[in-house]
């Protein structure tokens, strides 16, 4: 089972200008290598059989005939291979020559994609030699003894995916042919190109491909000429690029003198999910008018299991490298802007936050501090309340106090022990029975204190719960689950840690840095069960519900793309290969789906809170699910893994 992945390749072969025999041998060699690596579709550069820089030689009968003979040789020598290949050559149609991409498989020509937009400016003179697809007077052409479809509107359909082809300048046009092809079903676009180099041009090209693949919600495989093309006036660097919905998956080495094969896998299930979600994509189909594509059926014959080469970030909510700082700043700014608007709108005099010394309440407090600074309000109107209970440890208690002092907010300490003891007496609950009643009563007592203090001070209770906790239902209903505005509601736990660390290292307050970094290193816990004999945290959340990094991974692929459990399991095994064994991943995957379904009732009445990323579980926005939906199908699939 390939889970919706299609293995593709962009080839950059050596060429000799106008030497079809040499070029064909190089093409055949790379096709064979790609076949051995399990590639299902491979694309070569523009005019790969002849070389792109033939100039007026394209008008020579001998070159045109040798190109067709070269194609015939490729057909004969790849007849036993399953791979679909896309090669470039001049194709004679009636009395004209077309700049063409010929799609072949198992000795047959499936179709000929014709170039639509022929550049005729600066260093380009294609209209001197070729005719545009717009001027074709026929829909078929005889090539290598076969009568096959020709045009710029061809769709190649398999049971796994549908793809289309455009050529070089087509991409640079105002409305590329790929836009129409994508709207009519193409999930992957292949572009064979002869893109010469210039200062800054490569960055522009990458931006162009990224944007087009994102706009079309598609995969985009780009192959451009490399070493061997004439350098009489320009240089070709040999660009092989593979994108998926705006993201770069793989690329070649530019200016290499070696032949290259750039391979990756396009996730067409992900593309389909994005298109289903994006209603404007479907609406655009109404603008196609009479631009109807011609469908050509074929099939991937190779039944071998696909081996993935692409990597998967085990923390999909957390960007890698330099992008992380930018990401953290943006998330933090969104949280601040959301809270600022709510404070201004309500006219609240104070912000009331329960401070536990843990990650979530720390982030919420930091958001409050920066919001008050932005609004020109006194930090003393932020009321930080620490409420020690039966499970509070010295480490979290002192971190809470130290943090509030360093930030200069108003501090209150209200123990919940006496109130909870009285409550246990009132409801006849044994204080030595540390069950869900014992735990939840503490959470609700804390919420009652926060709400009442907010009423006293004409303030707002700022919620601290994060996206991961809300997805798992790891919150006490009408306890920490409730607030007047939840600033962390769409921030996943794996990102909360990095946000707090980012704030510490980027200086909200130098005095708070050491405390913030210690909070980052503190085990995650609700501290509702008494500490151990050494005064250390006994109740560790991840021991009970599982590692948050796994749950955030499951959450991302479940909500972002609607993937089934078996595919999420497959991806998790790759992403966490050296961290968790298969049984551990399966165990917590089952926990995730069971809890996600049976805890929906808590999400159905969530307080307001800002959306900061691609995923939110607000019942008013991104996620509308009945509280009594059955998880049986999802759990059954997990059991069968």
Number of C-alpha atoms within 10 A of each C-alpha: 9 16 19 17 19 23 23 27 30 31 33 29 28 23 26 21 21 22 17 25 18 16 22 24 19 18 22 17 13 20 26 15 12 24 19 11 14 22 25 21 26 26 31 30 32 27 24 33 31 29 26 24 21 17 15 11 15 19 16 9 11 10 18 21 15 17 26 20 17 23 25 18 18 23 21 13 15 21 15 11 17 20 26 24 27 29 24 28 26 28 23 20 17 11 7 15 18 25 26 31 32 23 22 22 22 19 18 18 23 24 27 30 26 27 25 27 22 22 17 11 9 6 10 11 14 17 13 14 17 20 22 20 21 12 11 18 10 12 12 16 19 14 19 16 10 13 13 17 20 25 25 28 24 24 24 21 19 14 9 14 20 22 24 28 31 27 31 23 18 21 21 15 13 7 10 17 21 28 20 22 28 24 21 21 20 25 29 30 25 27 29 30 27 26 23 19 16 10 7 8 12 16 9 11 15 18 13 15 26 21 16 24 27 18 14 25 27 30 32 31 32 27 32 28 30 30 21 17 23 17 11 7 8 13 19 20 22 32 30 29 26 29 27 27 24 22 15 16 20 19 20 21 15 15 14 14 14 13 17 21 23 23 28 25 25 27 21 22 19 22 21 17 15 18 19 13 13 12 10 10 17 14 10 12 14 9 11 13 7 6 11 12 19 18 18 16 12 14 16 17 12 14 10 9 10 18 14 17 12 13 12 12 15 18 18 18 21 18 15 12 8 8 10 17 16 11 18 21 14 14 20 23 16 18 26 22 17 21 23 18 13 16 20 11 9 11 12 15 16 24 27 29 26 26 30 25 28 24 29 24 22 26 25 25 28 23 24 24 23 20 22 22 12 12 12 9 15 13 19 16 19 24 27 26 24 23 22 22 20 17 21 22 21 15 16 23 17 14 23 26 20 17 24 25 15 14 18 14 18 15 17 15 13 13 15 19 15 10 14 20 16 12 16 16 12 9 8 9 16 13 14 7 10 13 13 10 13 20 18 18 20 28 22 19 19 24 23 15 16 25 20 14 19 22 14 10 15 15 24 26 23 28 27 24 26 27 23 23 18 22 26 24 21 20 20 18 17 16 17 21 25 24 24 19 21 24 31 28 27 25 26 27 23 22 24 23 18 17 25 24 21 19 21 21 15 13 11 15 13 13 15 19 20 15 19 26 17 16 24 21 12 16 17 19 20 18 24 23 20 17 17 12 8 8 13 16 24 18 19 15 16 13 10 9 15 18 14 20 20 22 24 24 23 24 25 20 19 16 15 16 18 16 18 15 23 18 16 21 20 15 21 23 18 15 19 19 12 8 10 14 11 15 10 12 23 21 13 18 25 18 16 22 23 17 17 19 21 16 20 22 16 21 22 17 15 21 19 19 22 21 21 19 14 11 18 22 21 22 18 13 9 13 14 13 14 12 14 11 10 12 14 12 10 16 17 12 13 18 11 7 12
